[in-house]
């Protein structure tokens, strides 16, 4: 039995465009084509797609996925063992974070004062005030800076955790979007740029489209911002800048 590209997209929860892209780069070439040239996928193709999506979910770039799947010395059991190990490591990390949150909840309920280390262990090495002093020097006189200061002064640890969770979700989805070959001018990339702008507007200050475009330029020109975004996925800073510019142009049009 074979399936159309639309059926496979529905099974796997991906877009038809993603499957076309996988075919174009040789990552998932359908085993059959109709006389009219339409793609048809067999069971072996579905098995390979499942492996691709496993690795993509784990953050592997597409070129590494191809190298892993096309390794002549690897077998399906080896892939499953590797994925199980990676998933287990991720689960352990998430369990530790959940335990830290539960510990804080229980301590608050019982009126126990946590140490500073215990209070902030859930944040890891993320410091929301990392660039506070420089930000004041660069933008201290602007209305946006004043508004950001007013808002963040009221934020609790829970608020900061929520902000970080939103950004983590966004960065993971943006990385997957890039891995799927979405260009900065694509609809999905522009929608993600718009989500980024709304995150700023919701939590920090009113961010106009033009101001957002200026921020996008700074994400590339300032090495620290560039390093921050590229740490999510290499090349993300430039991709995001271009997506922000495209989204700004779309809204203006």
C-alpha positions in Angstrom: 0.0 0.0 0.0 1.2 3.5 -0.8 0.1 6.9 0.3 -0.1 10.4 -1.2 1.9 13.3 0.1 -1.3 14.8 1.6 -2.1 11.6 3.5 1.4 11.3 4.8 1.4 15.0 5.9 -1.8 14.2 7.8 -0.4 11.1 9.5 2.8 12.8 10.6 1.5 16.2 11.5 3.8 18.0 9.1 3.1 20.2 6.1 3.1 19.1 2.5 5.8 21.7 1.9 8.0 20.1 4.5 7.7 16.7 2.7 8.5 18.4 -0.6 11.6 19.9 1.0 12.7 16.6 2.4 12.4 15.1 -1.1 14.3 18.0 -2.7 17.3 17.6 -0.4 17.3 13.8 -0.7 16.4 13.2 3.0 13.1 11.4 2.3 12.6 10.5 -1.4 9.3 8.7 -1.9 9.6 5.1 -3.1 7.1 5.6 -5.9 5.7 8.2 -8.3 2.6 8.0 -10.4 2.7 8.4 -14.2 1.7 12.0 -13.5 4.7 12.5 -11.3 2.8 12.6 -8.0 4.7 11.3 -4.9 3.6 8.0 -3.3 5.0 6.8 0.0 5.3 3.2 1.2 5.8 1.7 4.6 9.5 2.0 4.4 9.2 5.7 3.7 6.9 6.1 6.7 9.5 4.4 8.9 12.2 6.7 7.7 10.0 9.8 8.2 9.3 8.6 11.8 13.1 8.5 12.4 13.5 11.9 10.8 10.9 13.4 13.1 12.4 11.7 16.1 15.7 13.3 15.5 14.2 16.7 14.5 12.3 16.7 17.8 15.6 16.1 19.6 17.1 19.2 17.9 19.3 17.6 15.2 19.8 19.7 12.1 18.7 18.0 8.8 22.2 17.4 7.6 23.1 15.4 10.7 19.8 13.5 10.5 20.7 12.5 6.9 24.2 11.4 8.0 22.7 9.3 10.8 20.1 7.6 8.8 22.3 6.9 5.8 25.1 5.5 7.9 25.8 2.1 6.3 26.9 0.6 9.6 23.8 1.6 11.5 20.6 -0.5 11.8 17.1 0.4 12.9 17.7 -0.9 16.4 20.8 1.3 16.8 18.7 4.4 15.9 16.0 3.4 18.4 18.7 2.8 21.1 20.2 6.2 20.4 16.9 8.0 20.5 15.9 6.2 23.7 19.1 7.4 25.3 18.6 11.0 24.2 14.9 11.0 25.2 15.8 9.6 28.6 18.4 12.3 29.2 15.8 15.0 28.3 13.2 13.4 30.6 15.7 13.4 33.4 16.4 17.1 32.9 12.7 18.0 32.8 12.1 15.8 35.9 14.8 17.7 37.8 13.2 21.0 36.8 9.7 19.8 37.8 11.1 18.6 41.2 12.6 22.1 41.8 9.3 23.7 41.1 7.4 21.2 43.3 10.0 21.8 46.1 9.3 25.6 45.9 5.6 25.0 45.9 5.7 22.8 48.9 8.0 25.1 50.8 5.7 28.1 50.2 2.7 26.1 51.3 4.5 25.1 54.6 6.0 28.5 55.2 9.5 27.3 54.8 12.1 29.9 53.6 14.3 28.6 50.8 17.9 29.6 50.4 18.8 32.0 47.6 20.4 29.0 45.8 17.3 26.9 46.1 15.0 29.8 45.0 16.9 30.3 41.7 18.2 26.9 40.8 15.3 26.4 38.3 16.7 29.3 36.3 20.0 27.6 35.6 22.5 30.1 34.1 19.8 32.4 32.6 20.0 35.9 34.2 17.2 38.2 33.3 19.3 41.2 34.5 22.4 40.2 32.5 22.4 43.3 30.4 20.5 45.7 32.7 23.3 48.2 33.3 24.2 48.5 29.6 20.5 48.7 28.7 20.1 51.7 30.9 23.2 53.4 29.4 22.0 52.8 25.8 18.2 53.3 26.2 17.7 54.8 29.6 16.2 58.0 28.2 13.6 56.3 26.0 9.9 55.9 26.7 10.3 52.1 25.9 12.9 51.7 28.5 10.9 53.5 31.1 7.8 51.3 30.3 9.9 48.2 30.5 11.3 49.2 33.9 7.8 49.9 35.2 6.5 46.5 34.1 9.4 44.3 35.1 9.6 45.9 38.5 6.3 44.2 39.3 7.3 40.8 38.0 7.6 37.8 40.3 9.7 34.7 39.9 6.7 33.0 38.4 6.4 35.8 35.8 10.0 35.4 34.8 9.6 31.6 34.6 6.6 32.2 32.3 8.6 34.6 30.1 11.4 32.1 29.8 9.1 29.2 29.0 7.5 31.3 26.3 10.8 32.1 24.8 12.1 28.5 25.1 9.0 27.3 23.2 9.4 30.0 20.6 13.1 29.2 20.0 12.5 25.5 19.7 9.7 26.0 17.2 11.8 28.6 15.2 14.7 26.2 15.1 12.4 23.5 13.7 11.1 25.9 11.2 14.6 26.6 10.0 15.5 22.9 10.0 12.5 22.3 7.7 13.9 24.8 5.2 11.4 27.6 5.7 12.8 30.9 4.2 12.7 34.1 6.2 10.1 35.5 3.7 7.8 32.4 4.2 4.5 32.8 5.9 5.5 30.6 8.9 8.7 32.6 9.5 6.9 35.9 9.3 4.2 34.6 11.7 7.0 33.6 14.1 8.5 37.0 13.8 5.1 38.5 14.7 4.9 36.2 17.7 8.4 37.5 18.8 7.1 41.1 18.5 4.0 40.4 20.5 6.1 38.7 23.2 8.1 42.0 23.6 4.9 44.0 23.6 3.1 41.8 26.1 6.0 41.6 28.7 8.2 44.7 28.2 7.0 47.6 26.1 4.9 48.7 23.1 6.9 47.4 20.2 5.9 49.0 16.9 6.8 47.2 13.6 9.4 49.7 12.8 11.0 49.4 16.2 10.9 45.6 15.8 12.7 46.0 12.5 15.4 48.0 14.2 15.7 45.4 16.9 16.2 42.8 14.2 19.1 44.7 12.8 20.6 44.9 16.3 20.3 41.1 16.8 22.8 40.8 14.0 25.1 43.8 14.5 25.6 43.4 18.2 27.7 40.3 18.7 26.2 39.4 22.1 22.6 39.5 20.8 23.8 37.5 17.7 25.5 34.9 20.0 22.3 34.7 22.1 20.1 33.9 19.1 22.6 31.8 17.3 22.9 29.7 20.4 19.4 28.6 19.7 20.4 27.5 16.2 23.3 28.6 14.1 22.2 31.3 11.7 19.0 32.1 13.6 19.9 35.8 14.2 20.2 36.6 10.5 17.2 34.5 9.7 15.1 36.2 12.3 16.3 39.7 11.2 15.1 38.9 7.7 11.9 37.4 8.9 11.2 40.5 11.0 11.9 42.7 8.0 9.6 40.7 5.8 6.8 40.8 8.5 7.2 44.5 8.8 6.9 44.9 5.0 3.9 42.6 5.0 2.1 44.7 7.7 3.0 47.9 5.9 1.6 46.6 2.7 
